[in-house]
Amino acid sequence: MSALSLRGIHKSFSANQILKGVSLDAGENEFIALVGPSGCGKSTLLRILAGLESADGGEIVVGDRDLSPVPAADRNIAMVFQSYALYPHLTAAQNIAVPLVMRNLTRLQRLPLVGPLMPGQRKAIANIKREVRDMAASLKIDHLIDRKPGQMSGGQRQRVALGRAMVRRPAVFLMDEPLSNLDANLRVHARGEIVELHRRAGVPTIYVTHDQAEALSMADRVAVMIGGSLLQLASPQVIYDDPQHVEVAKFIGQPRINLFASQAAPDGTVAFGDIRLRSAEKLTPGTPVTIGIRPEFVAVNRNGQHGLPARIDRVEFLGSEIILYCRLDAIGETVIAKLSPAEGTGLAVGMSVRLEFAPDRLFVFAENGRRLPSFPMSADVALETANG
C-alpha cells in the first residue's frame, strides 16, 4: 500500500488556466471526495492522475515513485468513468478480465490462433478466469458474467466497471462521478457499496463528484475545488462547520448558507442586528465583509420582541424538516431557516415573525473570500464599545 501526493499541479488549455497549483495528500487507505461545481477542474485533475492528460507543471507521487513522466499503462492506477466505458461486444466476465489479460498474457499469448500453442497460456487463462469469478462473486454479479452491457441495468454496469478496476489490484483508485447515471434510490444504495469496496481494496481513492451529499456521506476527507484552486481539504464535519472560504461555505450545505454584505464599524467591529462581532485581525473602518450563518442556526420567534422583523415568503415541508424563506423587513433580503416539524407547526406564508441568530455560529469573510477569525462580544462589552 502507498500514499498518494499531488504537488503543485498546473494545467492550461490555450489561455484558459484550468488547474492553479493543486496540491493534496491522500493516505494509504483514505477516501477523498473531490467536489466542486461543473468546470472547476475536477475531471481534468483525475485525467492527469490517470495519465490520460499531461500536466503543465507539478508532480504525482505514489509511495516514493514520481509518476509524472510514467505512461498511463504503467502507472497501476485504476479509473472508473462516468459512462463506465465497458466494451459493448464483450460479456461482463470478459470486461472484468481485460486488465488481467493485458498484464498476464504476452502479445503472442493473446493471439487467437497462436496463443493456445504458446507455453503457459492455458494456465494463465485459467488463473484469470478464477480471479474474474472471485471478483464477480464478491460484487454479487456472478449471475451476470455471461451478459453483455446492453443486457444490464445501470447499477449492474456500474458493478462490472468497479470489478474491472478492482481486479487489477491498483495502487490508486480514481472514480469520476460513477453514480451520476443511476436513479436517486440506487445512488444512495451504491454509496455504501463503493465505500465498502474501497475499504476492502485498502488503497487511496479519489472520488470526483458535484453532489455534496455523496461527498459528505462517503469521504474520510473532502477537497473543495472552485475555479481550478483547492480551497479547503478537511473532514466532512470541518468542511461544513468551519469553512475557511466563502465559496466553500456557499457550495457545501443544503439549503444554502445565508450570506449578508456588511462592513467594519468605526471601532473595527462588525454589527449584525443587535449582535456585534470582533475579528482577531484588525479591520479598518468601512472594510467590506460578508456575514454568513447556516439555516439551522436561525431561530423563528413568533411573538417575542427580540430579533429582526421578517415576513414568511415560502414554506417547504420535507418530512423531517421544514425550510422557511423569510424576507427581512428592514433590508428586503431573504433569510433561510431550517426547523424541525414541531418548531414549524402553524407557520404559514405571509406571517410576520422575528428572526434570531446564534451569535457563536456567525461567520465573517473578508472581501477576498477568506474566513476571518471572529468572536461575538458580550452585550455589556458591545454596548460599552458602541457608546465609546
C-alpha positions, 0 to 999 in steps of 0.5 A: 500500500502507498500514499498518494501526493499531488504537488503543485499541479498546473494545467492550461488549455490555450489561455484558459488556466484550468488547474492553479497549483493543486496540491493534496495528500491522500493516505494509504487507505483514505477516501477523498471526495473531490467536489466542486461545481461543473468546470472547476477542474475536477475531471481534468485533475483525475485525467492527469492522475490517470495519465490520460492528460499531461500536466503543465507543471507539478508532480504525482507521487505514489509511495516514493515513485514520481509518476509524472513522466510514467505512461498511463499503462504503467502507472497501476492506477485504476479509473472508473468513468462516468459512462463506465466505458465497458466494451459493448461486444464483450460479456461482463466476465470478459470486461472484468478480465481485460486488465488481467489479460493485458498484464498476464498474457504476452502479445503472442499469448493473446493471439487467437490462433497462436496463443493456445500453442504458446507455453503457459497460456492455458494456465494463465487463462485459467488463473484469470478466469478464477480471479474474474469469478472471485471478483464477480462473486464478491460484487454479487454479479456472478449471475451476470458474467455471461451478459453483455452491457446492453443486457444490464441495468445501470447499477449492474454496469456500474458493478462490472466497471468497479470489478474491472478496476478492482481486479487489477489490484491498483495502487490508486483508485480514481472514480469520476462521478460513477453514480451520476447515471443511476436513479436517486434510490440506487445512488444512495444504495451504491454509496455504501457499496463503493465505500465498502469496496474501497475499504476492502481494496485498502488503497487511496481513492479519489472520488470526483463528484458535484453532489455534496451529499455523496461527498459528505456521506462517503469521504474520510476527507473532502477537497473543495475545488472552485475555479481550478484552486483547492480551497479547503481539504478537511473532514466532512464535519470541518468542511461544513462547520468551519469553512475557511472560504466563502465559496466553500461555505456557499457550495457545501450545505443544503439549503444554502448558507445565508450570506449578508454584505456588511462592513467594519464599524468605526471601532473595527467591529462588525454589527449584525442586528443587535449582535456585534462581532470582533475579528482577531485581525484588525479591520479598518473602518468601512472594510467590506465583509460578508456575514454568513450563518447556516439555516439551522442556526436561525431561530423563528420567534413568533411573538417575542420582541427580540430579533429582526422583523421578517415576513414568511415568503415560502414554506417547504415541508420535507418530512423531517424538516421544514425550510422557511424563506423569510424576507427581512423587513428592514433590508428586503433580503431573504433569510433561510431557516431550517426547523424541525416539524414541531418548531414549524407547526402553524407557520404559514406564508405571509406571517410576520415573525422575528428572526434570531441568530446564534451569535457563536455560529456567525461567520465573517469573510473578508472581501477576498473570500477568506474566513476571518477569525471572529468572536461575538462580544458580550452585550455589556462589552458591545454596548460599552464599545458602541457608546465609546 
